[in-house]
């Protein structure tokens, strides 16, 4: 039978071998939990701050004349990019800046704003939006060939129809009717059978009439 001193000695030995590592692990677990909670709170605060700035950006278009204050748009968009660069809100802000620039016929500014998003999109949808809008801006600058090259990048199935329809528009601009028809047809084929093709079908019909 073990004496009391022997039991105490065994307990101390077990603690030296197991207790301290368990305690350290527990402390690390607490640090991880509270660290994660702190990170989540930081992320929430960041999202809220970006949301407020983005809302202010959109409200610049709500004046009585319906025209955004270009200086205010540039100021808010710059703040969004500086403080929350790379976030969805900052990139939607860049898309808005591009829209305002196009309406003001400042195509170089629009292209620069869209290129910023395209260089490092927050997600695939934003990347494709920026790519297609930049292609349209390039086309408006009489750079349809450059726009077509931009659209040669790999595309997800969800964006195939809009991508091919845009290619068709660019090819029409370049006078390449056969290639345009093929692109429009590819766009149509990418849609579900019951999807309304509307303007896309009209483009196909117009090319068919031109060939007749």
BAKOLKE-264744 format. One record per atom (N, C-alpha, C): z negated, x negated, y negated; residue number from 1. Coordinates in pm, 1 decimal. Each point is the difference from the previous one (the first is absolute). Example, Ala and Ser with C-alpha at 12.3 -4.5 7.8 and 13.67 -1.06 7.14 Angstrom:
{rec {-780.0 -1319.0 569.0} 1};
{rec {0.0 89.0 -119.0} 1};
{rec {0.0 -90.0 -120.0} 1};
{rec {72.0 35.0 -105.0} 2};
{rec {-6.0 -82.0 -119.0} 2};
{rec {-73.0 77.0 -109.0} 2};
//
This chain:
{rec {0.0 -85.2 118.9} 1};
{rec {0.0 85.2 -118.9} 1};
{rec {0.0 -89.1 -124.4} 1};
{rec {89.0 37.7 -100.9} 2};
{rec {10.4 -82.6 -119.5} 2};
{rec {-121.3 20.1 -90.5} 2};
{rec {-41.8 -108.7 -59.1} 3};
{rec {-108.7 10.8 -97.2} 3};
{rec {57.8 48.6 -132.4} 3};
{rec {-88.5 38.0 -89.6} 4};
{rec {42.3 49.0 -131.4} 4};
{rec {74.5 -109.5 -75.9} 4};
{rec {-49.3 -126.3 14.8} 5};
{rec {65.4 -110.9 -69.8} 5};
{rec {141.4 -21.9 52.0} 5};
{rec {18.7 16.5 133.1} 6};
{rec {132.3 -17.0 59.6} 6};
{rec {96.1 108.0 -47.7} 6};
{rec {-48.3 125.2 -11.2} 7};
{rec {85.0 109.6 -47.4} 7};
{rec {40.9 -23.1 -144.9} 7};
{rec {-93.5 -47.1 -81.8} 8};
{rec {31.1 -28.3 -139.5} 8};
{rec {103.4 -112.2 -10.6} 8};
{rec {-17.7 -102.4 85.4} 9};
{rec {94.9 -111.2 0.7} 9};
{rec {138.4 46.8 38.3} 9};
{rec {10.9 88.4 100.6} 10};
{rec {129.8 53.0 43.3} 10};
{rec {63.5 83.9 -111.8} 10};
{rec {-82.5 79.1 -68.2} 11};
{rec {49.8 84.0 -107.6} 11};
{rec {56.3 -85.5 -114.3} 11};
{rec {-71.7 -106.3 -32.6} 12};
{rec {47.2 -89.6 -105.6} 12};
{rec {130.3 -68.4 40.1} 12};
{rec {7.2 -37.6 127.9} 13};
{rec {122.2 -63.5 49.4} 13};
{rec {118.3 96.3 -7.5} 13};
{rec {-22.4 127.2 39.9} 14};
{rec {107.8 101.4 -6.6} 14};
{rec {44.4 21.2 -144.2} 14};
{rec {-96.2 5.1 -92.2} 15};
{rec {33.0 21.6 -141.1} 15};
{rec {83.7 -115.5 -55.7} 15};
{rec {-38.5 -124.0 39.9} 16};
{rec {77.1 -115.5 -47.1} 16};
{rec {144.1 6.0 48.2} 16};
{rec {17.4 49.1 123.7} 17};
{rec {134.3 2.5 58.8} 17};
{rec {80.5 122.6 -41.7} 17};
{rec {-65.3 112.5 -20.3} 18};
{rec {72.9 125.9 -22.5} 18};
{rec {-33.7 71.1 -130.3} 18};
{rec {-122.6 -7.7 -41.7} 19};
{rec {-41.5 78.5 -116.0} 19};
{rec {68.4 -39.4 -127.9} 19};
{rec {4.6 -131.8 -26.4} 20};
{rec {61.0 -46.0 -124.7} 20};
{rec {149.8 32.8 -8.0} 20};
{rec {74.4 -27.7 110.9} 21};
{rec {142.3 38.8 -5.8} 21};
{rec {19.4 150.0 -21.3} 21};
{rec {-86.3 81.9 64.9} 22};
{rec {11.0 145.0 -17.7} 22};
{rec {-27.9 39.4 -144.1} 22};
{rec {-102.3 -62.6 -57.7} 23};
{rec {-32.6 29.8 -139.1} 23};
{rec {113.5 -40.5 -92.7} 23};
{rec {55.3 -120.8 25.3} 24};
{rec {111.9 -46.2 -82.4} 24};
{rec {118.4 94.6 12.3} 24};
{rec {25.7 44.8 123.6} 25};
{rec {110.1 94.7 20.7} 25};
{rec {-23.8 129.7 -73.3} 25};
{rec {-126.0 45.7 0.9} 26};
{rec {-33.5 123.4 -71.0} 26};
{rec {20.2 -13.1 -149.1} 26};
{rec {-41.1 -115.7 -53.8} 27};
{rec {19.2 -24.5 -142.9} 27};
{rec {148.2 -2.8 -34.2} 27};
{rec {79.2 -68.3 84.5} 28};
{rec {144.9 -5.8 -24.1} 28};
{rec {61.8 138.6 5.0} 28};
{rec {-50.0 82.9 93.3} 29};
{rec {52.4 136.1 11.1} 29};
{rec {-30.7 78.8 -126.5} 29};
{rec {-121.6 -15.8 -51.8} 30};
{rec {-36.3 70.4 -123.8} 30};
{rec {85.8 -47.8 -117.1} 30};
{rec {19.4 -133.3 -6.5} 31};
{rec {84.8 -54.8 -106.2} 31};
{rec {141.5 57.1 10.5} 31};
{rec {51.4 8.9 123.9} 32};
{rec {135.7 52.3 21.2} 32};
{rec {8.7 145.0 -44.7} 32};
{rec {-100.3 80.3 37.4} 33};
{rec {0.8 142.8 -35.8} 33};
{rec {-3.9 17.5 -151.2} 33};
{rec {-99.1 -66.0 -63.8} 34};
{rec {-13.8 16.8 -144.3} 34};
{rec {114.9 -66.3 -75.5} 34};
{rec {53.4 -109.0 57.2} 35};
{rec {117.3 -62.6 -61.6} 35};
{rec {120.0 91.8 4.3} 35};
{rec {20.2 67.1 112.4} 36};
{rec {111.3 94.2 14.5} 36};
{rec {-16.2 118.3 -95.1} 36};
{rec {-124.6 50.3 -9.4} 37};
{rec {-25.0 111.9 -90.5} 37};
{rec {28.5 -40.6 -144.5} 37};
{rec {-41.1 -122.9 -34.8} 38};
{rec {27.4 -49.0 -134.6} 38};
{rec {149.3 -11.8 -26.8} 38};
{rec {73.6 -49.3 100.8} 39};
{rec {145.4 -12.9 -12.6} 39};
{rec {65.6 136.6 -15.7} 39};
{rec {-48.2 96.4 78.3} 40};
{rec {53.8 135.3 -9.0} 40};
{rec {-25.3 59.1 -138.4} 40};
{rec {-121.1 -22.5 -51.8} 41};
{rec {-32.4 50.6 -133.8} 41};
{rec {88.9 -65.4 -105.0} 41};
{rec {22.5 -130.9 16.1} 42};
{rec {88.0 -71.7 -92.2} 42};
{rec {141.0 56.4 4.5} 42};
{rec {48.0 24.9 122.7} 43};
{rec {134.2 55.0 16.2} 43};
{rec {10.8 138.7 -63.8} 43};
{rec {-103.9 82.3 20.3} 44};
{rec {-1.4 134.0 -59.2} 44};
{rec {3.2 -8.2 -152.5} 44};
{rec {-78.8 -92.2 -54.2} 45};
{rec {-3.0 -16.5 -145.7} 45};
{rec {135.4 -47.9 -52.2} 45};
{rec {63.4 -90.8 75.0} 46};
{rec {132.2 -49.4 -38.4} 46};
{rec {102.0 113.3 -0.5} 46};
{rec {-3.3 80.6 105.9} 47};
{rec {94.5 111.9 10.1} 47};
{rec {-21.8 99.6 -113.0} 47};
{rec {-126.9 25.8 -32.5} 48};
{rec {-29.5 95.3 -106.6} 48};
{rec {48.2 -53.5 -134.5} 48};
{rec {-24.9 -128.5 -25.3} 49};
{rec {45.0 -59.5 -125.5} 49};
{rec {151.8 0.6 -11.3} 49};
{rec {68.6 -32.8 107.2} 50};
{rec {147.0 0.6 -0.4} 50};
{rec {52.9 141.0 -18.7} 50};
{rec {-66.5 96.8 61.0} 51};
{rec {42.6 139.6 -11.7} 51};
{rec {-8.3 48.1 -144.7} 51};
{rec {-108.1 -36.3 -67.2} 52};
{rec {-18.2 41.2 -140.0} 52};
{rec {110.3 -58.7 -87.2} 52};
{rec {26.8 -128.5 18.3} 53};
{rec {105.5 -64.9 -78.6} 53};
{rec {136.7 60.1 28.1} 53};
{rec {27.1 30.1 127.7} 54};
{rec {129.1 58.0 37.0} 54};
{rec {15.4 138.0 -62.3} 54};
{rec {-108.0 78.1 -0.7} 55};
{rec {4.8 132.9 -61.6} 55};
{rec {29.2 -12.1 -149.2} 55};
{rec {-63.2 -97.6 -64.5} 56};
{rec {26.9 -22.4 -142.3} 56};
{rec {145.8 -37.6 -22.5} 56};
{rec {53.6 -78.1 92.0} 57};
{rec {140.1 -40.7 -8.7} 57};
{rec {92.1 121.8 7.0} 57};
{rec {-27.4 88.9 94.6} 58};
{rec {82.7 120.1 13.6} 58};
{rec {-11.6 90.5 -122.3} 58};
{rec {-118.2 4.1 -58.4} 59};
{rec {-21.9 88.8 -114.3} 59};
{rec {75.0 -44.3 -124.1} 59};
{rec {50.8 -122.6 -1.1} 60};
{rec {80.9 -43.8 -114.0} 60};
{rec {129.8 79.6 -8.6} 60};
{rec {38.3 66.6 109.4} 61};
{rec {124.6 78.9 1.0} 61};
{rec {-25.1 145.3 -37.6} 61};
{rec {-123.8 33.9 -36.4} 62};
{rec {-34.4 139.5 -24.3} 62};
{rec {-12.2 33.2 -148.1} 62};
{rec {63.6 -79.7 -85.3} 63};
{rec {-4.5 32.7 -142.2} 63};
{rec {94.8 116.9 -27.4} 63};
{rec {-9.7 63.1 -117.7} 64};
{rec {84.2 118.4 -28.9} 64};
{rec {149.2 -23.2 17.6} 64};
{rec {44.6 -121.7 -27.3} 65};
{rec {143.3 -29.1 12.6} 65};
{rec {40.7 -27.1 143.5} 65};
{rec {-98.1 -20.2 85.9} 66};
{rec {29.7 -26.1 140.3} 66};
{rec {48.8 -140.6 25.9} 66};
{rec {-16.4 -87.9 -98.9} 67};
{rec {44.4 -138.0 16.4} 67};
{rec {-121.6 -92.7 2.6} 67};
{rec {-6.0 -88.6 96.8} 68};
{rec {-113.6 -91.9 8.6} 68};
{rec {-3.9 -96.5 -118.2} 68};
{rec {-118.4 -40.5 -36.2} 69};
{rec {-19.2 -103.9 -100.3} 69};
{rec {24.2 -133.9 69.5} 69};
{rec {114.2 -61.5 -26.5} 70};
{rec {40.1 -121.4 72.4} 70};
{rec {-103.3 -111.3 -13.0} 70};
{rec {-57.5 -16.7 -119.9} 71};
{rec {-98.7 -105.1 -20.6} 71};
{rec {-125.9 27.2 82.3} 71};
{rec {-41.1 126.6 2.7} 72};
{rec {-119.6 36.8 76.0} 72};
{rec {24.4 -16.3 149.7} 72};
{rec {120.4 36.9 43.4} 73};
{rec {36.2 -16.8 141.5} 73};
{rec {-9.5 -147.5 39.6} 73};
{rec {55.4 -87.4 -82.7} 74};
{rec {-2.8 -143.1 29.2} 74};
{rec {-143.5 -52.3 3.6} 74};
{rec {-82.9 47.5 -94.4} 75};
{rec {-139.7 -44.7 -6.0} 75};
{rec {-77.3 41.2 125.3} 75};
{rec {11.1 128.2 37.0} 76};
{rec {-74.9 51.0 115.2} 76};
{rec {51.9 -59.0 131.1} 76};
{rec {130.8 -12.6 9.5} 77};
{rec {57.8 -57.1 121.7} 77};
{rec {-41.8 -145.5 16.5} 77};
{rec {-3.0 -73.6 -111.2} 78};
{rec {-44.3 -138.7 5.3} 78};
{rec {-145.5 -10.0 42.3} 78};
{rec {-82.1 92.0 -49.4} 79};
{rec {-142.1 0.6 37.4} 79};
{rec {-16.1 34.2 147.3} 79};
{rec {77.0 96.4 45.4} 80};
{rec {-3.6 36.2 142.7} 80};
{rec {36.1 -119.5 86.9} 80};
{rec {104.4 -70.1 -39.2} 81};
{rec {47.0 -112.6 79.6} 81};
{rec {-100.0 -115.7 -2.8} 81};
{rec {-59.6 -24.6 -117.9} 82};
{rec {-95.0 -111.0 -13.0} 82};
{rec {-128.7 25.2 76.2} 82};
{rec {-50.0 124.4 -7.6} 83};
{rec {-130.4 30.3 58.5} 83};
{rec {9.0 47.8 144.8} 83};
{rec {112.6 62.0 35.1} 84};
{rec {10.8 59.7 133.6} 84};
{rec {133.4 -34.6 65.3} 84};
{rec {53.8 -118.2 -32.8} 85};
{rec {130.2 -40.4 52.4} 85};
{rec {8.1 7.0 151.7} 85};
{rec {112.1 51.0 49.2} 86};
{rec {20.9 10.1 143.8} 86};
{rec {-47.6 130.6 59.7} 86};
{rec {-77.9 78.8 -76.0} 87};
{rec {-46.7 128.3 51.7} 87};
{rec {110.5 104.1 -12.7} 87};
{rec {-18.5 111.4 70.6} 88};
{rec {98.0 108.3 -8.5} 88};
{rec {12.6 50.9 -143.3} 88};
{rec {-113.6 17.5 -68.2} 89};
{rec {6.0 53.0 -136.1} 89};
{rec {76.5 -94.0 -92.8} 89};
{rec {-23.3 -129.4 12.6} 90};
{rec {70.3 -95.9 -85.7} 90};
{rec {150.3 5.8 25.7} 90};
{rec {37.9 16.5 125.1} 91};
{rec {142.7 1.6 31.9} 91};
{rec {65.8 132.9 -37.3} 91};
{rec {-73.9 109.9 12.8} 92};
{rec {54.5 125.9 -51.9} 92};
{rec {14.1 -9.6 -151.4} 92};
{rec {-92.0 -73.0 -62.3} 93};
{rec {11.6 -22.8 -143.7} 93};
{rec {127.0 -75.6 -34.0} 93};
{rec {35.4 -98.8 81.8} 94};
{rec {123.5 -75.9 -22.9} 94};
{rec {123.9 88.9 16.6} 94};
{rec {-5.8 90.9 96.8} 95};
{rec {111.3 93.9 17.0} 95};
{rec {14.9 89.6 -123.3} 95};
{rec {-114.3 39.2 -56.8} 96};
{rec {3.2 83.2 -120.7} 96};
{rec {56.2 -79.4 -117.9} 96};
{rec {-41.5 -124.5 -10.6} 97};
{rec {53.4 -87.3 -105.8} 97};
{rec {151.9 -11.0 12.5} 97};
{rec {47.8 -15.9 122.6} 98};
{rec {144.1 -10.0 22.5} 98};
{rec {71.1 128.1 -41.5} 98};
{rec {-60.4 113.7 31.7} 99};
{rec {59.1 129.5 -36.7} 99};
{rec {12.5 11.4 -151.8} 99};
{rec {-106.8 -34.6 -71.3} 100};
{rec {1.3 6.0 -146.3} 100};
{rec {104.8 -96.0 -55.7} 100};
{rec {10.2 -118.2 59.0} 101};
{rec {97.4 -99.7 -46.9} 101};
{rec {142.9 49.1 21.0} 101};
{rec {26.4 62.3 114.9} 102};
{rec {134.9 53.4 25.6} 102};
{rec {34.9 105.9 -103.0} 102};
{rec {-96.3 89.2 -28.9} 103};
{rec {25.3 107.4 -97.1} 103};
{rec {26.4 -56.1 -140.0} 103};
{rec {-57.0 -117.4 -26.0} 104};
{rec {21.6 -64.3 -130.0} 104};
{rec {119.5 -96.3 3.0} 104};
{rec {72.0 -1.8 112.2} 105};
{rec {115.9 -87.7 18.5} 105};
{rec {-38.4 -147.4 -6.3} 105};
{rec {-121.5 -31.8 44.1} 106};
{rec {-43.8 -139.5 10.3} 106};
{rec {3.3 -38.2 148.1} 106};
{rec {121.2 -20.8 48.9} 107};
{rec {19.1 -18.2 144.0} 107};
{rec {-58.0 -131.7 51.2} 107};
{rec {2.5 -103.6 -82.1} 108};
{rec {-58.5 -127.6 42.6} 108};
{rec {-150.5 15.2 23.4} 108};
{rec {-66.3 73.2 -89.9} 109};
{rec {-143.6 23.5 14.4} 109};
{rec {-28.4 82.4 125.2} 109};
{rec {85.3 99.0 25.0} 110};
{rec {-16.9 84.4 119.0} 110};
{rec {15.6 -83.7 126.1} 110};
{rec {100.8 -84.2 1.6} 111};
{rec {24.5 -84.3 117.9} 111};
{rec {-118.3 -94.1 24.4} 111};
{rec {-57.0 -55.0 -106.0} 112};
{rec {-113.1 -91.9 14.6} 112};
{rec {-121.5 71.6 57.6} 112};
{rec {-26.2 121.5 -47.6} 113};
{rec {-114.8 77.1 50.0} 113};
{rec {17.5 34.3 147.1} 113};
{rec {120.2 38.1 38.3} 114};
{rec {27.0 35.2 139.3} 114};
{rec {-4.0 -122.7 90.8} 114};
{rec {47.0 -112.6 -51.2} 115};
{rec {-1.0 -122.6 79.9} 115};
{rec {-142.8 -43.4 30.4} 115};
{rec {-91.7 22.6 -94.7} 116};
{rec {-140.8 -35.5 22.9} 116};
{rec {-56.5 74.9 119.7} 116};
{rec {36.4 127.1 11.4} 117};
{rec {-47.3 79.7 114.1} 117};
{rec {66.8 -48.5 128.0} 117};
{rec {129.9 -22.4 -8.5} 118};
{rec {76.6 -38.7 118.5} 118};
{rec {-43.4 -135.5 55.2} 118};
{rec {-44.7 -88.9 -87.3} 119};
{rec {-41.3 -133.5 44.2} 119};
{rec {-120.1 6.0 94.2} 119};
{rec {-89.8 96.3 -24.2} 120};
{rec {-119.7 9.7 84.1} 120};
{rec {-49.1 144.3 0.7} 120};
{rec {71.9 88.8 69.8} 121};
{rec {-35.5 143.0 -2.2} 121};
{rec {-132.7 26.9 69.7} 121};
{rec {-72.4 99.8 -52.0} 122};
{rec {-128.7 38.1 59.2} 122};
{rec {19.7 68.0 134.3} 122};
{rec {115.1 64.1 19.6} 123};
{rec {33.0 58.3 130.0} 123};
{rec {151.2 16.9 10.0} 123};
{rec {45.8 43.2 117.0} 124};
{rec {144.3 9.6 24.9} 124};
{rec {67.7 102.4 -91.1} 124};
{rec {-68.6 109.8 -28.3} 125};
{rec {59.3 103.8 -83.8} 125};
{rec {22.6 -50.4 -142.1} 125};
{rec {-99.7 -65.7 -56.1} 126};
{rec {15.2 -55.1 -134.3} 126};
{rec {110.1 -105.7 -2.8} 126};
{rec {6.5 -80.3 105.4} 127};
{rec {103.9 -101.6 7.0} 127};
{rec {139.0 61.0 -0.5} 127};
{rec {17.2 107.0 76.8} 128};
{rec {132.2 63.9 6.9} 128};
{rec {34.0 72.8 -129.9} 128};
{rec {-99.3 65.6 -60.1} 129};
{rec {22.8 64.8 -129.8} 129};
{rec {47.2 -102.4 -102.8} 129};
{rec {-69.1 -113.1 -5.3} 130};
{rec {37.3 -103.8 -95.8} 130};
{rec {139.5 -54.1 30.6} 130};
{rec {30.1 -19.8 128.5} 131};
{rec {129.5 -54.4 39.3} 131};
{rec {113.9 93.5 -41.5} 131};
{rec {-14.8 128.0 29.9} 132};
{rec {107.1 94.5 -31.0} 132};
{rec {15.3 20.4 -150.5} 132};
{rec {-112.3 5.3 -70.6} 133};
{rec {9.6 18.2 -145.5} 133};
{rec {57.7 -124.3 -67.0} 133};
{rec {-36.0 -116.9 51.6} 134};
{rec {57.4 -122.9 -55.2} 134};
{rec {150.4 -4.3 25.8} 134};
{rec {42.7 46.9 116.0} 135};
{rec {143.7 4.4 30.5} 135};
{rec {72.6 89.7 -99.9} 135};
{rec {-60.9 111.4 -35.6} 136};
{rec {63.2 90.8 -96.8} 136};
{rec {5.8 -64.5 -139.0} 136};
{rec {-104.6 -72.3 -35.7} 137};
{rec {-0.5 -69.4 -128.9} 137};
{rec {110.1 -106.4 -2.3} 137};
{rec {12.6 -75.7 107.7} 138};
{rec {105.6 -101.2 8.0} 138};
{rec {137.9 64.8 -10.9} 138};
{rec {16.5 115.2 64.7} 139};
{rec {128.6 69.8 -7.6} 139};
{rec {30.0 40.9 -143.7} 139};
{rec {-104.8 44.2 -71.8} 140};
{rec {18.7 39.1 -139.9} 140};
{rec {33.8 -120.2 -87.5} 140};
{rec {-32.3 -118.8 48.5} 141};
{rec {34.6 -123.7 -71.2} 141};
{rec {134.7 -56.3 48.0} 141};
{rec {75.4 83.1 72.2} 142};
{rec {129.0 -42.3 56.3} 142};
{rec {-17.1 -115.3 99.4} 142};
{rec {-107.0 4.8 75.1} 143};
{rec {-26.2 -100.7 103.1} 143};
{rec {-10.9 67.5 137.0} 143};
{rec {98.1 85.3 29.1} 144};
{rec {-3.6 76.2 124.9} 144};
{rec {0.5 -90.5 122.9} 144};
{rec {70.6 -112.0 -8.9} 145};
{rec {3.2 -93.1 113.4} 145};
{rec {-139.5 -56.1 27.9} 145};
{rec {-71.2 -35.4 -107.0} 146};
{rec {-137.5 -50.1 16.1} 146};
{rec {-90.0 109.5 56.6} 146};
{rec {23.6 122.5 -44.4} 147};
{rec {-79.2 112.4 49.4} 147};
{rec {21.2 20.0 149.6} 147};
{rec {124.2 -12.3 43.5} 148};
{rec {29.3 14.9 143.0} 148};
{rec {-68.6 -109.0 82.4} 148};
{rec {0.0 -122.1 -51.5} 149};
{rec {-67.8 -109.5 70.3} 149};
{rec {-149.1 28.8 13.7} 149};
{rec {-56.1 59.7 -104.7} 150};
{rec {-142.4 34.9 1.2} 150};
{rec {-30.3 100.5 110.5} 150};
{rec {96.6 87.1 28.6} 151};
{rec {-19.1 105.0 99.9} 151};
{rec {34.7 -45.5 141.1} 151};
{rec {35.4 -126.0 15.9} 152};
{rec {30.1 -52.7 133.3} 152};
{rec {-126.9 -31.7 79.1} 152};
{rec {-114.4 2.6 -65.7} 153};
{rec {-126.4 -32.4 67.2} 153};
{rec {-29.7 103.2 108.5} 153};
{rec {-81.5 -40.9 95.9} 154};
{rec {-39.4 90.4 109.0} 154};
{rec {-67.0 123.9 -57.2} 154};
{rec {24.9 113.9 61.4} 155};
{rec {-54.9 125.7 -50.7} 155};
{rec {-63.3 79.3 113.1} 155};
{rec {-109.9 67.8 -30.8} 156};
{rec {-63.7 87.1 98.6} 156};
{rec {79.5 129.5 12.2} 156};
{rec {-9.0 63.1 117.0} 157};
{rec {76.6 121.9 25.1} 157};
{rec {-28.0 107.7 -104.8} 157};
{rec {-122.9 7.3 -47.4} 158};
{rec {-37.5 104.4 -95.8} 158};
{rec {78.4 -9.7 -130.4} 158};
{rec {48.4 -120.2 -32.7} 159};
{rec {71.1 -20.9 -125.9} 159};
{rec {149.6 -18.6 19.8} 159};
{rec {47.6 9.8 123.5} 160};
{rec {139.5 -32.0 28.6} 160};
{rec {96.3 93.5 -73.2} 160};
{rec {-28.4 129.7 0.2} 161};
{rec {91.7 96.6 -61.9} 161};
{rec {16.5 -26.9 -149.8} 161};
{rec {-111.5 -16.0 -70.9} 162};
{rec {9.7 -23.2 -144.8} 162};
{rec {64.9 -135.1 -28.8} 162};
{rec {-28.9 -99.4 83.8} 163};
{rec {58.7 -133.3 -19.0} 163};
{rec {152.2 7.6 16.5} 163};
{rec {46.6 67.3 104.9} 164};
{rec {144.0 6.1 25.2} 164};
{rec {71.6 85.3 -104.1} 164};
{rec {-65.1 106.3 -45.8} 165};
{rec {62.5 81.9 -104.9} 165};
{rec {17.0 -83.0 -127.2} 165};
{rec {-100.8 -78.8 -32.3} 166};
{rec {9.6 -85.8 -117.4} 166};
{rec {110.7 -103.5 17.8} 166};
{rec {10.3 -55.5 120.7} 167};
{rec {110.5 -93.0 26.7} 167};
{rec {133.5 68.8 -25.0} 167};
{rec {11.6 124.6 45.3} 168};
{rec {123.3 74.3 -22.1} 168};
{rec {32.2 13.7 -146.8} 168};
{rec {-101.0 30.0 -81.8} 169};
{rec {20.2 13.4 -144.5} 169};
{rec {51.8 -131.1 -59.7} 169};
{rec {-58.7 -110.7 44.7} 170};
{rec {41.2 -130.7 -52.3} 170};
{rec {142.7 -33.5 41.9} 170};
{rec {33.0 34.2 123.5} 171};
{rec {135.0 -27.5 49.9} 171};
{rec {104.3 84.9 -71.4} 171};
{rec {-35.9 122.9 -35.2} 172};
{rec {90.2 83.3 -81.2} 172};
{rec {23.2 -67.5 -134.3} 172};
{rec {-108.3 -50.9 -59.3} 173};
{rec {10.3 -68.4 -128.8} 173};
{rec {93.4 -119.3 8.9} 173};
{rec {2.0 -64.4 116.8} 174};
{rec {86.8 -116.7 19.9} 174};
{rec {140.3 38.5 46.5} 174};
{rec {24.7 130.4 15.4} 175};
{rec {131.7 46.5 41.8} 175};
{rec {28.0 -16.7 147.8} 175};
{rec {-102.6 -18.2 80.9} 176};
{rec {16.4 -20.8 145.5} 176};
{rec {-27.9 132.6 71.8} 176};
{rec {96.0 90.7 -7.4} 177};
{rec {-19.8 136.8 48.3} 177};
{rec {-29.5 8.1 150.3} 177};
{rec {73.1 -75.3 78.9} 178};
{rec {-21.1 5.7 145.4} 178};
{rec {-141.3 -45.5 37.6} 178};
{rec {-42.9 -109.4 -61.3} 179};
{rec {-134.4 -50.5 28.2} 179};
{rec {-105.6 98.6 -50.1} 179};
{rec {28.3 63.1 -113.8} 180};
{rec {-93.4 97.6 -54.9} 180};
{rec {-13.1 119.1 94.4} 180};
{rec {112.4 46.4 53.1} 181};
{rec {-1.9 113.3 93.6} 181};
{rec {-83.0 -35.4 123.2} 181};
{rec {17.6 -122.5 49.4} 182};
{rec {-75.6 -42.8 118.0} 182};
{rec {-150.6 -3.2 -29.5} 182};
{rec {-36.4 -45.1 -120.1} 183};
{rec {-141.2 -6.3 -37.7} 183};
{rec {-57.9 140.5 -13.2} 183};
{rec {74.7 90.2 -63.8} 184};
{rec {-47.6 138.5 -14.0} 184};
{rec {-16.4 65.0 137.4} 184};
{rec {94.2 -26.4 88.8} 185};
{rec {-7.7 58.8 134.1} 185};
{rec {-122.2 -54.7 73.9} 185};
{rec {-25.9 -127.7 -17.1} 186};
{rec {-116.8 -60.9 64.2} 186};
{rec {-128.5 62.2 -54.7} 186};
{rec {0.0 27.7 -129.7} 187};
{rec {-116.0 64.7 -61.5} 187};
{rec {-19.5 139.8 58.5} 187};
{rec {109.5 72.5 13.7} 188};
{rec {-7.1 135.2 56.0} 188};
{rec {-48.4 -3.0 144.0} 188};
{rec {50.0 -94.6 77.9} 189};
{rec {-39.5 -11.3 140.8} 189};
{rec {-147.7 -34.9 15.4} 189};
{rec {-56.3 -65.0 -102.1} 190};
{rec {-141.0 -40.3 6.4} 190};
{rec {-94.2 116.5 -26.7} 190};
{rec {55.9 110.5 -51.0} 191};
{rec {-82.0 117.7 -28.5} 191};
{rec {-7.4 90.6 121.9} 191};
{rec {-105.9 78.5 6.4} 192};
{rec {-12.5 97.8 107.6} 192};
{rec {111.2 103.6 -14.1} 192};
{rec {38.0 60.8 112.4} 193};
{rec {111.6 95.3 -1.3} 193};
{rec {-23.3 116.0 -95.1} 193};
{rec {-127.3 40.9 -12.8} 194};
{rec {-28.4 115.9 -85.2} 194};
{rec {-35.3 -40.7 -143.0} 194};
{rec {12.2 -129.4 -30.7} 195};
{rec {-32.6 -46.2 -135.0} 195};
{rec {110.3 41.9 -97.4} 195};
{rec {-41.5 40.3 -118.7} 196};
{rec {97.5 37.9 -102.5} 196};
{rec {57.4 -127.3 -61.0} 196};
{rec {130.9 -16.6 10.2} 197};
{rec {61.7 -122.7 -51.1} 197};
{rec {53.4 18.5 -141.7} 197};
{rec {21.9 123.3 -41.9} 198};
{rec {34.9 31.9 -138.4} 198};
{rec {101.6 -92.2 -62.3} 198};
{rec {-48.2 -79.4 -98.5} 199};
{rec {88.4 -88.5 -75.0} 199};
{rec {69.0 -102.5 86.6} 199};
{rec {-64.7 -41.1 108.3} 200};
{rec {61.4 -97.6 90.1} 200};
{rec {127.8 57.0 61.4} 200};
{rec {-4.8 124.8 43.7} 201};
{rec {118.6 63.0 57.3} 201};
{rec {110.1 13.5 -105.3} 201};
{rec {-39.9 30.1 -123.5} 202};
{rec {97.8 11.0 -108.3} 202};
{rec {70.3 -134.2 -22.7} 202};
{rec {-74.2 -108.9 10.3} 203};
{rec {60.0 -132.2 -17.1} 203};
{rec {101.2 -28.0 110.9} 203};
{rec {-36.3 38.8 122.0} 204};
{rec {92.5 -16.8 112.0} 204};
{rec {126.4 83.4 -22.0} 204};
{rec {-19.1 124.2 -43.5} 205};
{rec {113.7 89.9 -21.8} 205};
{rec {89.9 -52.5 -111.7} 205};
{rec {-61.3 -53.5 -106.1} 206};
{rec {79.2 -51.5 -111.5} 206};
{rec {86.3 -118.6 43.4} 206};
{rec {-56.8 -86.4 83.6} 207};
{rec {78.1 -113.8 50.2} 207};
{rec {113.5 47.6 90.0} 207};
{rec {-28.3 103.1 80.3} 208};
{rec {102.3 54.4 89.3} 208};
{rec {115.2 58.2 -81.7} 208};
{rec {-33.7 66.6 -110.1} 209};
{rec {103.0 58.9 -87.0} 209};
{rec {83.6 -110.4 -62.7} 209};
{rec {-68.7 -109.1 -36.3} 210};
{rec {71.5 -112.8 -61.7} 210};
{rec {98.4 -64.4 93.7} 210};
{rec {-32.6 5.5 130.0} 211};
{rec {89.1 -60.2 101.5} 211};
{rec {117.0 90.7 34.3} 211};
{rec {-14.8 127.4 -32.1} 212};
{rec {102.2 98.5 40.1} 212};
{rec {127.6 -18.1 -81.2} 212};
//
